[in-house]
Amino acid sequence: MIHIRKLLLASTLLFSTAIIAQGTWTQVADHPSQWYAQASFSIGGKGYVCTGYNASQNTARLWEYDPAVDGWTEKATLPGGARQYASAFAIGDTGYVMCGWNNTTSTDYNDLWAYHPATDTWVQKASLPGPPRYAGVAFSINGIGYFGTGAANATWYNDLYAFDPTTNTWEQKTNFPGNGRRWAVGFAAEGKGYIGTGESSGIRYRDFYAYDPFTDTWQQRADLGSNNRRNGYAFVVDGHAYVGGGQDFTQNWNDFHRYDVNTDSWLPAATFPLAACKNGTCFSTGEEAFIVGGNGQAPVLSHAWRFSPDISTAMSEEESLALHVYPNPANDQLVVHGADRAALTIHDALGRSMQHGVLNAPVDVRSLPEGLYVLRLVGIDRSMALPFLVRR
């Protein structure tokens, strides 16, 4: 117990000057029609949304979104056929769409198509050497595309493949170490790929694993929050990965969390504005991310939302000296020195909201169990977070 407390205290001191990039959600121009189960990628600061299902039919159509004009333009249709739950990734100036399922024809796909925005054309590439499937995970690292997991015909996969566009070939890699699954999410950050959440045979997950392409090995990482989920979202903005939304049986989620690669921890980010956020698609232009469509509410949505991270991610030395909490570790109350009146929320180490209110007096923490917490303060011009420890 002493060693654990020392570790928690060291973590608190290390991040006592950090500010969590909570971010902001803003609604942008609606997608031209209502779809969910789409695939998407981003090239040259624009987003591309392809395929999907509207609760009655599948589509092979492709739309381009330009954030500069907040507008959508329809592009060349995917030649491989209408489908839902396809997967996509981008390498350089080319987008790739693969696999998926057409429920009206009972067809599962394992094909791969390359889209070139400069010419608005598609070219078929080497098919995935594994079984056809839908709802897999795709991402790219250093010019190589990766695809794994997914399901078909009541079989849930945990395999992983790498695609080299220069040779148009696939190579099977070390299997994903978690249970086979569909509807997981994935992203690439700092040279590694991450896969987590999802579902298999009625079981939802919140586990995460990191893949190192240089060693072809996996390492289990921190679980996402406290809610098992499928059909969520994952994107990377300014080098930071964000994961959230999804559903667990009848419960829908709209929470989001930012992953800290260095500490292997999830920190709370801005909650999605709607009551539910599931089963659509998302893409990132690097500086902002966008969520499009979904069926989180009735009817199927055409909404599109932009996520912008907070500009500041760290306090200056002067700010860190002026704003701090004490005593730290705390027992029964916590005093915030240097802060004006602000809305407050306390999150535990898993990102769960434990307490909220308005900062106008010492914060009562007697109901909090021992452990590491984050006090989030939201003022007029900024959002910040101060880690603290409860110890008795």
PAVEX-448185 format. One record per residue (C-alpha): residue number from 0; residue in one letter; x, y, z. Coordinates in Angstrom, 1 decimal. Layout:
N
+------+------+--------+--------+--------+
: resi : resn :      u :      v :      w :
+------+------+--------+--------+--------+
:  NUM :    A :      X :      Y :      Z :
...
+------+------+--------+--------+--------+
***
This chain:
392
+------+------+--------+--------+--------+
: resi : resn :      u :      v :      w :
+------+------+--------+--------+--------+
:    0 :    M :    0.0 :    0.0 :    0.0 :
:    1 :    I :    2.9 :    2.4 :    0.8 :
:    2 :    H :    4.4 :    1.8 :   -2.6 :
:    3 :    I :    1.1 :    2.4 :   -4.4 :
:    4 :    R :    0.6 :    5.6 :   -2.5 :
:    5 :    K :    4.1 :    6.8 :   -3.4 :
:    6 :    L :    3.4 :    6.1 :   -7.0 :
:    7 :    L :    0.1 :    8.0 :   -7.0 :
:    8 :    L :    1.7 :   10.9 :   -5.3 :
:    9 :    A :    4.6 :   11.0 :   -7.8 :
:   10 :    S :    2.0 :   10.9 :  -10.6 :
:   11 :    T :    0.1 :   13.8 :   -9.0 :
:   12 :    L :    3.3 :   15.9 :   -8.7 :
:   13 :    L :    4.4 :   15.1 :  -12.2 :
:   14 :    F :    1.1 :   16.3 :  -13.7 :
:   15 :    S :    0.3 :   19.1 :  -11.3 :
:   16 :    T :    1.0 :   21.7 :  -14.0 :
:   17 :    A :   -1.0 :   19.9 :  -16.7 :
:   18 :    I :   -4.2 :   21.2 :  -18.3 :
:   19 :    I :   -6.6 :   18.6 :  -19.9 :
:   20 :    A :   -7.5 :   19.6 :  -23.4 :
:   21 :    Q :  -11.2 :   19.2 :  -22.9 :
:   22 :    G :  -12.1 :   20.5 :  -26.4 :
:   23 :    T :  -15.3 :   22.0 :  -28.0 :
:   24 :    W :  -18.0 :   20.4 :  -30.1 :
:   25 :    T :  -19.7 :   22.6 :  -32.8 :
:   26 :    Q :  -22.4 :   21.5 :  -35.3 :
:   27 :    V :  -21.4 :   22.0 :  -38.9 :
:   28 :    A :  -23.2 :   21.5 :  -42.2 :
:   29 :    D :  -25.4 :   18.3 :  -42.3 :
:   30 :    H :  -24.4 :   15.4 :  -44.5 :
:   31 :    P :  -26.6 :   15.5 :  -47.6 :
:   32 :    S :  -28.4 :   12.4 :  -46.5 :
:   33 :    Q :  -28.9 :   10.1 :  -43.5 :
:   34 :    W :  -26.6 :    7.2 :  -43.0 :
:   35 :    Y :  -24.9 :    5.1 :  -40.4 :
:   36 :    A :  -22.3 :    2.3 :  -40.4 :
:   37 :    Q :  -20.1 :    4.4 :  -42.9 :
:   38 :    A :  -16.4 :    4.3 :  -43.6 :
:   39 :    S :  -14.3 :    7.5 :  -43.7 :
:   40 :    F :  -10.8 :    8.9 :  -44.2 :
:   41 :    S :   -9.1 :   12.3 :  -44.6 :
:   42 :    I :   -6.7 :   13.6 :  -47.2 :
:   43 :    G :   -5.4 :   17.1 :  -47.7 :
:   44 :    G :   -7.5 :   18.7 :  -45.0 :
:   45 :    K :  -10.7 :   17.3 :  -46.4 :
:   46 :    G :  -12.8 :   14.4 :  -45.1 :
:   47 :    Y :  -14.3 :   11.6 :  -47.2 :
:   48 :    V :  -17.4 :    9.6 :  -46.1 :
:   49 :    C :  -18.2 :    6.4 :  -48.1 :
:   50 :    T :  -20.7 :    3.6 :  -48.0 :
:   51 :    G :  -23.2 :    3.0 :  -45.2 :
:   52 :    Y :  -26.8 :    2.0 :  -44.4 :
:   53 :    N :  -30.0 :    4.1 :  -43.9 :
:   54 :    A :  -32.1 :    1.5 :  -42.2 :
:   55 :    S :  -33.6 :    0.3 :  -45.5 :
:   56 :    Q :  -30.7 :    0.1 :  -48.1 :
:   57 :    N :  -26.9 :    0.1 :  -48.4 :
:   58 :    T :  -25.0 :    2.6 :  -50.4 :
:   59 :    A :  -21.7 :    2.8 :  -52.3 :
:   60 :    R :  -21.7 :    6.6 :  -52.6 :
:   61 :    L :  -18.9 :    8.8 :  -51.6 :
:   62 :    W :  -19.0 :   12.4 :  -50.3 :
:   63 :    E :  -16.2 :   14.9 :  -49.7 :
:   64 :    Y :  -16.4 :   17.4 :  -46.8 :
:   65 :    D :  -14.4 :   20.7 :  -47.1 :
:   66 :    P :  -14.1 :   22.4 :  -43.6 :
:   67 :    A :  -12.9 :   25.6 :  -45.3 :
:   68 :    V :  -16.3 :   26.2 :  -46.9 :
:   69 :    D :  -18.3 :   23.9 :  -44.5 :
:   70 :    G :  -19.8 :   22.1 :  -47.5 :
:   71 :    W :  -20.3 :   18.6 :  -49.0 :
:   72 :    T :  -19.7 :   17.4 :  -52.6 :
:   73 :    E :  -20.6 :   14.0 :  -53.9 :
:   74 :    K :  -17.8 :   12.2 :  -55.6 :
:   75 :    A :  -17.3 :    9.0 :  -57.6 :
:   76 :    T :  -19.2 :    6.0 :  -56.3 :
:   77 :    L :  -17.2 :    3.0 :  -54.9 :
:   78 :    P :  -17.1 :    0.5 :  -57.8 :
:   79 :    G :  -17.1 :   -2.5 :  -55.5 :
:   80 :    G :  -20.8 :   -2.3 :  -54.6 :
:   81 :    A :  -23.0 :   -1.0 :  -51.8 :
:   82 :    R :  -22.2 :   -2.1 :  -48.3 :
:   83 :    Q :  -22.2 :   -1.1 :  -44.6 :
:   84 :    Y :  -19.6 :   -1.4 :  -41.8 :
:   85 :    A :  -16.7 :   -1.1 :  -44.3 :
:   86 :    S :  -13.3 :    0.1 :  -43.0 :
:   87 :    A :  -11.0 :    2.8 :  -44.3 :
:   88 :    F :   -7.5 :    4.3 :  -43.9 :
:   89 :    A :   -5.4 :    6.8 :  -45.8 :
:   90 :    I :   -1.7 :    6.8 :  -46.9 :
:   91 :    G :   -0.3 :   10.0 :  -48.4 :
:   92 :    D :   -2.7 :   11.3 :  -51.1 :
:   93 :    T :   -4.7 :    8.1 :  -51.3 :
:   94 :    G :   -7.7 :    6.8 :  -49.4 :
:   95 :    Y :   -8.5 :    3.1 :  -49.0 :
:   96 :    V :  -11.9 :    1.4 :  -48.4 :
:   97 :    M :  -12.2 :   -2.3 :  -47.7 :
:   98 :    C :  -14.4 :   -5.1 :  -46.6 :
:   99 :    G :  -18.0 :   -4.6 :  -45.3 :
:  100 :    W :  -21.3 :   -6.3 :  -45.5 :
:  101 :    N :  -24.4 :   -6.1 :  -47.7 :
:  102 :    N :  -27.3 :   -7.4 :  -45.6 :
:  103 :    T :  -29.8 :   -7.4 :  -48.5 :
:  104 :    T :  -27.6 :   -9.9 :  -50.5 :
:  105 :    S :  -25.9 :  -11.6 :  -47.5 :
:  106 :    T :  -22.6 :  -10.7 :  -49.0 :
:  107 :    D :  -19.4 :  -10.2 :  -46.9 :
:  108 :    Y :  -16.5 :   -8.5 :  -48.7 :
:  109 :    N :  -12.7 :   -8.7 :  -48.4 :
:  110 :    D :  -11.9 :   -6.4 :  -51.3 :
:  111 :    L :   -9.7 :   -3.3 :  -51.2 :
:  112 :    W :  -10.2 :   -0.1 :  -53.2 :
:  113 :    A :   -7.9 :    2.9 :  -53.5 :
:  114 :    Y :   -9.4 :    6.4 :  -54.1 :
:  115 :    H :   -7.5 :    9.2 :  -55.6 :
:  116 :    P :   -9.0 :   12.6 :  -54.8 :
:  117 :    A :   -6.9 :   14.4 :  -57.5 :
:  118 :    T :   -8.6 :   12.5 :  -60.3 :
:  119 :    D :  -11.8 :   11.4 :  -58.4 :
:  120 :    T :  -11.1 :    7.8 :  -59.4 :
:  121 :    W :  -11.0 :    4.4 :  -57.8 :
:  122 :    V :   -8.6 :    1.5 :  -58.5 :
:  123 :    Q :   -9.0 :   -2.0 :  -57.1 :
:  124 :    K :   -6.1 :   -3.3 :  -55.1 :
:  125 :    A :   -5.1 :   -6.7 :  -53.7 :
:  126 :    S :   -7.9 :   -8.2 :  -51.6 :
:  127 :    L :   -7.4 :   -9.0 :  -47.9 :
:  128 :    P :   -5.9 :  -12.5 :  -47.8 :
:  129 :    G :   -8.1 :  -13.3 :  -44.8 :
:  130 :    P :  -11.8 :  -14.2 :  -44.7 :
:  131 :    P :  -14.4 :  -11.7 :  -45.9 :
:  132 :    R :  -15.9 :   -9.7 :  -43.0 :
:  133 :    Y :  -17.4 :   -6.4 :  -41.7 :
:  134 :    A :  -16.9 :   -4.1 :  -38.8 :
:  135 :    G :  -13.1 :   -4.4 :  -38.6 :
:  136 :    V :  -10.5 :   -1.8 :  -37.6 :
:  137 :    A :   -8.1 :   -0.1 :  -40.0 :
:  138 :    F :   -5.3 :    2.5 :  -39.5 :
:  139 :    S :   -2.0 :    3.4 :  -41.1 :
:  140 :    I :    1.6 :    3.8 :  -39.7 :
:  141 :    N :    4.6 :    5.0 :  -41.7 :
:  142 :    G :    3.1 :    4.3 :  -45.1 :
:  143 :    I :    1.7 :    0.9 :  -44.3 :
:  144 :    G :   -2.0 :    0.1 :  -43.8 :
:  145 :    Y :   -3.2 :   -2.2 :  -41.0 :
:  146 :    F :   -6.5 :   -4.1 :  -40.8 :
:  147 :    G :   -7.8 :   -6.5 :  -38.2 :
:  148 :    T :  -10.7 :   -7.9 :  -36.2 :
:  149 :    G :  -14.2 :   -7.9 :  -37.6 :
:  150 :    A :  -16.9 :  -10.6 :  -38.0 :
:  151 :    A :  -18.9 :  -12.6 :  -40.4 :
:  152 :    N :  -21.3 :  -15.6 :  -40.1 :
:  153 :    A :  -21.1 :  -15.6 :  -36.3 :
:  154 :    T :  -17.3 :  -15.8 :  -36.4 :
:  155 :    W :  -15.3 :  -13.1 :  -34.6 :
:  156 :    Y :  -11.8 :  -12.5 :  -35.8 :
:  157 :    N :   -8.6 :  -11.3 :  -34.0 :
:  158 :    D :   -6.2 :  -11.5 :  -36.9 :
:  159 :    L :   -4.1 :   -8.6 :  -38.2 :
:  160 :    Y :   -2.8 :   -7.8 :  -41.7 :
:  161 :    A :   -0.4 :   -5.2 :  -43.1 :
:  162 :    F :   -0.8 :   -3.7 :  -46.6 :
:  163 :    D :    2.1 :   -2.2 :  -48.5 :
:  164 :    P :    0.9 :    0.1 :  -51.3 :
:  165 :    T :    4.3 :    0.1 :  -53.1 :
:  166 :    T :    4.1 :   -3.6 :  -53.7 :
:  167 :    N :    0.3 :   -4.0 :  -53.5 :
:  168 :    T :    0.7 :   -6.9 :  -51.1 :
:  169 :    W :   -0.6 :   -8.0 :  -47.7 :
:  170 :    E :    1.3 :   -9.7 :  -44.9 :
:  171 :    Q :   -0.2 :  -11.4 :  -41.9 :
:  172 :    K :    1.0 :  -10.1 :  -38.6 :
:  173 :    T :    0.8 :  -11.2 :  -35.0 :
:  174 :    N :   -2.8 :  -11.7 :  -33.9 :
:  175 :    F :   -4.6 :   -9.1 :  -31.8 :
:  176 :    P :   -4.3 :  -10.6 :  -28.2 :
:  177 :    G :   -7.8 :   -9.8 :  -27.1 :
:  178 :    N :  -10.9 :  -11.8 :  -27.9 :
:  179 :    G :  -12.0 :  -11.7 :  -31.5 :
:  180 :    R :  -14.5 :   -9.0 :  -32.0 :
:  181 :    R :  -16.5 :   -6.6 :  -34.3 :
:  182 :    W :  -17.3 :   -2.9 :  -33.9 :
:  183 :    A :  -14.1 :   -2.1 :  -32.1 :
:  184 :    V :  -12.2 :    1.2 :  -32.6 :
:  185 :    G :   -8.6 :    1.8 :  -33.5 :
:  186 :    F :   -6.2 :    4.6 :  -34.1 :
:  187 :    A :   -2.4 :    5.2 :  -34.6 :
:  188 :    A :   -0.4 :    7.4 :  -32.3 :
:  189 :    E :    3.4 :    7.9 :  -31.9 :
:  190 :    G :    4.3 :    5.0 :  -34.2 :
:  191 :    K :    1.9 :    2.5 :  -32.7 :
:  192 :    G :   -1.5 :    1.2 :  -33.5 :
:  193 :    Y :   -4.3 :    0.8 :  -30.9 :
:  194 :    I :   -7.4 :   -1.4 :  -30.9 :
:  195 :    G :  -10.0 :   -1.6 :  -28.2 :
:  196 :    T :  -13.7 :   -1.9 :  -27.2 :
:  197 :    G :  -16.1 :   -3.8 :  -29.4 :
:  198 :    E :  -18.3 :   -6.9 :  -29.2 :
:  199 :    S :  -18.2 :  -10.6 :  -29.6 :
:  200 :    S :  -21.1 :  -13.0 :  -29.1 :
:  201 :    G :  -23.0 :  -10.5 :  -27.0 :
:  202 :    I :  -20.1 :   -9.4 :  -24.8 :
:  203 :    R :  -19.0 :   -5.8 :  -24.9 :
:  204 :    Y :  -15.4 :   -4.7 :  -24.1 :
:  205 :    R :  -13.4 :   -1.7 :  -22.8 :
:  206 :    D :   -9.9 :   -3.2 :  -23.1 :
:  207 :    F :   -7.2 :   -1.7 :  -25.2 :
:  208 :    Y :   -4.0 :   -3.0 :  -26.8 :
:  209 :    A :   -1.1 :   -1.3 :  -28.5 :
:  210 :    Y :    0.7 :   -2.8 :  -31.6 :
:  211 :    D :    4.3 :   -2.1 :  -32.3 :
:  212 :    P :    5.0 :   -2.6 :  -36.0 :
:  213 :    F :    8.8 :   -2.7 :  -35.6 :
:  214 :    T :    8.6 :   -5.7 :  -33.2 :
:  215 :    D :    5.3 :   -7.1 :  -34.4 :
:  216 :    T :    4.2 :   -7.4 :  -30.8 :
:  217 :    W :    1.2 :   -6.3 :  -28.8 :
:  218 :    Q :    1.0 :   -4.8 :  -25.3 :
:  219 :    Q :   -2.1 :   -4.5 :  -23.2 :
:  220 :    R :   -2.8 :   -0.9 :  -22.1 :
:  221 :    A :   -5.3 :    0.8 :  -19.8 :
:  222 :    D :   -9.0 :    0.1 :  -20.2 :
:  223 :    L :  -11.2 :    2.9 :  -21.5 :
:  224 :    G :  -13.2 :    4.4 :  -18.6 :
:  225 :    S :  -15.7 :    2.2 :  -16.8 :
:  226 :    N :  -18.2 :    1.4 :  -19.6 :
:  227 :    N :  -18.0 :   -1.5 :  -21.9 :
:  228 :    R :  -19.0 :   -0.5 :  -25.4 :
:  229 :    R :  -19.2 :   -1.1 :  -29.2 :
:  230 :    N :  -19.8 :    1.2 :  -32.2 :
:  231 :    G :  -17.8 :    4.0 :  -30.6 :
:  232 :    Y :  -15.5 :    6.5 :  -32.2 :
:  233 :    A :  -11.7 :    7.1 :  -32.2 :
:  234 :    F :   -9.7 :    9.9 :  -33.8 :
:  235 :    V :   -6.4 :   11.7 :  -33.4 :
:  236 :    V :   -6.1 :   15.5 :  -33.2 :
:  237 :    D :   -2.9 :   17.4 :  -32.6 :
:  238 :    G :   -1.2 :   14.1 :  -31.8 :
:  239 :    H :   -3.7 :   13.2 :  -29.1 :
:  240 :    A :   -6.1 :   10.2 :  -29.4 :
:  241 :    Y :   -9.7 :   10.6 :  -28.3 :
:  242 :    V :  -12.1 :    7.7 :  -27.9 :
:  243 :    G :  -15.8 :    7.7 :  -26.8 :
:  244 :    G :  -19.4 :    7.2 :  -27.6 :
:  245 :    G :  -20.9 :    3.8 :  -28.4 :
:  246 :    Q :  -23.3 :    1.6 :  -26.7 :
:  247 :    D :  -23.6 :   -1.3 :  -24.3 :
:  248 :    F :  -26.7 :   -3.3 :  -24.9 :
:  249 :    T :  -29.5 :   -0.8 :  -24.2 :
:  250 :    Q :  -27.3 :    1.9 :  -22.8 :
:  251 :    N :  -25.9 :    4.6 :  -25.1 :
:  252 :    W :  -22.9 :    6.7 :  -24.3 :
:  253 :    N :  -21.8 :   10.2 :  -25.2 :
:  254 :    D :  -18.6 :   10.5 :  -23.1 :
:  255 :    F :  -15.2 :   11.0 :  -24.6 :
:  256 :    H :  -11.7 :   10.5 :  -23.2 :
:  257 :    R :   -8.2 :   11.5 :  -24.3 :
:  258 :    Y :   -5.4 :    9.0 :  -24.2 :
:  259 :    D :   -2.1 :    9.9 :  -22.7 :
:  260 :    V :    0.5 :    7.7 :  -24.3 :
:  261 :    N :    3.3 :    8.6 :  -21.9 :
:  262 :    T :    1.3 :    7.7 :  -18.7 :
:  263 :    D :   -1.0 :    5.0 :  -20.3 :
:  264 :    S :   -4.1 :    6.8 :  -18.9 :
:  265 :    W :   -7.4 :    8.1 :  -20.0 :
:  266 :    L :   -8.4 :   11.7 :  -19.2 :
:  267 :    P :  -11.9 :   13.1 :  -19.5 :
:  268 :    A :  -12.6 :   15.2 :  -22.6 :
:  269 :    A :  -15.7 :   17.2 :  -23.7 :
:  270 :    T :  -18.9 :   15.2 :  -23.7 :
:  271 :    F :  -20.6 :   14.9 :  -27.1 :
:  272 :    P :  -23.6 :   17.4 :  -27.2 :
:  273 :    L :  -26.3 :   14.8 :  -28.0 :
:  274 :    A :  -27.6 :   12.3 :  -25.5 :
:  275 :    A :  -26.2 :    9.4 :  -27.5 :
:  276 :    C :  -23.3 :    9.1 :  -29.9 :
:  277 :    K :  -22.9 :    5.8 :  -31.8 :
:  278 :    N :  -22.6 :    3.9 :  -35.0 :
:  279 :    G :  -21.7 :    6.8 :  -37.3 :
:  280 :    T :  -18.2 :    7.6 :  -38.7 :
:  281 :    C :  -15.4 :   10.0 :  -37.9 :
:  282 :    F :  -12.3 :   11.5 :  -39.5 :
:  283 :    S :   -9.6 :   13.9 :  -38.5 :
:  284 :    T :   -7.9 :   16.6 :  -40.5 :
:  285 :    G :   -5.1 :   16.7 :  -38.0 :
:  286 :    E :   -6.2 :   19.9 :  -36.2 :
:  287 :    E :   -9.9 :   19.0 :  -35.9 :
:  288 :    A :  -12.0 :   15.9 :  -36.0 :
:  289 :    F :  -15.5 :   15.4 :  -37.3 :
:  290 :    I :  -18.3 :   12.9 :  -36.5 :
:  291 :    V :  -20.9 :   12.3 :  -39.2 :
:  292 :    G :  -24.2 :   10.5 :  -39.1 :
:  293 :    G :  -25.1 :    7.6 :  -36.8 :
:  294 :    N :  -28.2 :    6.2 :  -35.3 :
:  295 :    G :  -27.8 :    7.4 :  -31.7 :
:  296 :    Q :  -31.2 :    8.9 :  -31.9 :
:  297 :    A :  -34.3 :    8.4 :  -34.1 :
:  298 :    P :  -34.4 :    8.8 :  -37.0 :
:  299 :    V :  -30.9 :    8.1 :  -38.5 :
:  300 :    L :  -28.9 :   11.2 :  -38.3 :
:  301 :    S :  -27.5 :   13.5 :  -41.0 :
:  302 :    H :  -25.8 :   15.7 :  -38.4 :
:  303 :    A :  -22.1 :   16.5 :  -38.6 :
:  304 :    W :  -20.1 :   17.8 :  -35.6 :
:  305 :    R :  -16.6 :   19.3 :  -35.4 :
:  306 :    F :  -14.4 :   18.6 :  -32.4 :
:  307 :    S :  -11.7 :   21.3 :  -31.7 :
:  308 :    P :   -9.2 :   20.7 :  -28.9 :
:  309 :    D :   -8.4 :   23.5 :  -26.4 :
:  310 :    I :   -5.5 :   25.5 :  -27.8 :
:  311 :    S :   -3.6 :   25.5 :  -24.5 :
:  312 :    T :   -2.3 :   22.1 :  -23.2 :
:  313 :    A :    0.0 :   23.3 :  -20.4 :
:  314 :    M :    0.2 :   26.1 :  -17.9 :
:  315 :    S :    3.0 :   28.6 :  -17.8 :
:  316 :    E :    5.3 :   28.5 :  -14.8 :
:  317 :    E :    3.6 :   31.7 :  -13.5 :
:  318 :    E :    0.1 :   30.1 :  -13.8 :
:  319 :    S :    1.2 :   26.9 :  -12.1 :
:  320 :    L :    2.6 :   28.8 :   -9.2 :
:  321 :    A :   -0.5 :   30.9 :   -8.9 :
:  322 :    L :   -3.0 :   28.1 :   -9.2 :
:  323 :    H :   -2.7 :   25.0 :   -7.0 :
:  324 :    V :   -4.6 :   22.7 :   -4.7 :
:  325 :    Y :   -3.8 :   22.0 :   -1.0 :
:  326 :    P :   -3.5 :   20.0 :    1.0 :
:  327 :    N :   -2.3 :   17.4 :   -1.4 :
:  328 :    P :   -2.8 :   14.6 :   -0.5 :
:  329 :    A :   -6.2 :   15.6 :    0.9 :
:  330 :    N :   -8.3 :   14.0 :    3.6 :
:  331 :    D :  -11.6 :   15.8 :    4.0 :
:  332 :    Q :  -11.4 :   19.0 :    2.0 :
:  333 :    L :   -9.5 :   20.5 :   -0.8 :
:  334 :    V :   -8.6 :   24.2 :   -1.3 :
:  335 :    V :   -8.0 :   25.7 :   -4.7 :
:  336 :    H :   -5.7 :   28.6 :   -4.5 :
:  337 :    G :   -5.7 :   31.3 :   -7.2 :
:  338 :    A :   -8.9 :   30.3 :   -9.0 :
:  339 :    D :  -12.0 :   32.5 :   -9.6 :
:  340 :    R :  -15.5 :   31.2 :   -9.3 :
:  341 :    A :  -15.8 :   28.3 :  -11.8 :
:  342 :    A :  -17.8 :   25.1 :  -12.5 :
:  343 :    L :  -16.0 :   22.1 :  -11.1 :
:  344 :    T :  -16.1 :   18.3 :  -11.8 :
:  345 :    I :  -14.0 :   15.7 :  -10.1 :
:  346 :    H :  -13.1 :   12.6 :  -12.1 :
:  347 :    D :  -11.5 :    9.4 :  -10.8 :
:  348 :    A :   -8.5 :    7.7 :  -12.5 :
:  349 :    L :  -10.9 :    5.8 :  -14.9 :
:  350 :    G :  -12.5 :    9.1 :  -16.1 :
:  351 :    R :  -15.8 :    8.6 :  -14.2 :
:  352 :    S :  -17.5 :   11.8 :  -12.9 :
:  353 :    M :  -17.6 :   11.5 :   -9.1 :
:  354 :    Q :  -18.6 :   15.0 :   -8.0 :
:  355 :    H :  -19.7 :   18.3 :   -9.5 :
:  356 :    G :  -20.7 :   21.8 :   -8.4 :
:  357 :    V :  -19.5 :   25.4 :   -8.3 :
:  358 :    L :  -16.1 :   26.4 :   -6.8 :
:  359 :    N :  -16.9 :   29.1 :   -4.2 :
:  360 :    A :  -15.4 :   27.4 :   -1.0 :
:  361 :    P :  -13.2 :   24.5 :   -0.1 :
:  362 :    V :  -14.2 :   21.3 :   -1.9 :
:  363 :    D :  -15.6 :   18.6 :    0.3 :
:  364 :    V :  -13.9 :   15.3 :   -0.6 :
:  365 :    R :  -14.9 :   13.2 :    2.3 :
:  366 :    S :  -17.1 :   10.9 :    0.1 :
:  367 :    L :  -14.2 :   10.1 :   -2.2 :
:  368 :    P :  -12.3 :    6.8 :   -1.6 :
:  369 :    E :   -8.6 :    6.9 :   -1.5 :
:  370 :    G :   -7.0 :    7.3 :   -4.9 :
:  371 :    L :   -5.9 :    9.7 :   -7.6 :
:  372 :    Y :   -8.4 :   12.2 :   -9.0 :
:  373 :    V :   -8.6 :   15.1 :  -11.4 :
:  374 :    L :  -10.4 :   18.4 :  -10.5 :
:  375 :    R :  -11.6 :   20.0 :  -13.7 :
:  376 :    L :  -12.4 :   23.7 :  -13.5 :
:  377 :    V :  -14.3 :   25.4 :  -16.3 :
:  378 :    G :  -14.2 :   29.2 :  -16.3 :
:  379 :    I :  -15.1 :   31.9 :  -18.8 :
:  380 :    D :  -12.0 :   31.8 :  -20.9 :
:  381 :    R :  -10.4 :   28.4 :  -20.2 :
:  382 :    S :  -10.7 :   24.9 :  -19.0 :
:  383 :    M :   -8.1 :   23.4 :  -16.7 :
:  384 :    A :   -7.5 :   20.3 :  -14.6 :
:  385 :    L :   -5.5 :   19.7 :  -11.4 :
:  386 :    P :   -4.6 :   16.2 :  -10.2 :
:  387 :    F :   -4.9 :   15.5 :   -6.5 :
:  388 :    L :   -4.6 :   12.5 :   -4.2 :
:  389 :    V :   -7.1 :   11.4 :   -1.5 :
:  390 :    R :   -5.3 :    9.6 :    1.3 :
:  391 :    R :   -6.3 :    8.7 :    4.8 :
+------+------+--------+--------+--------+
***
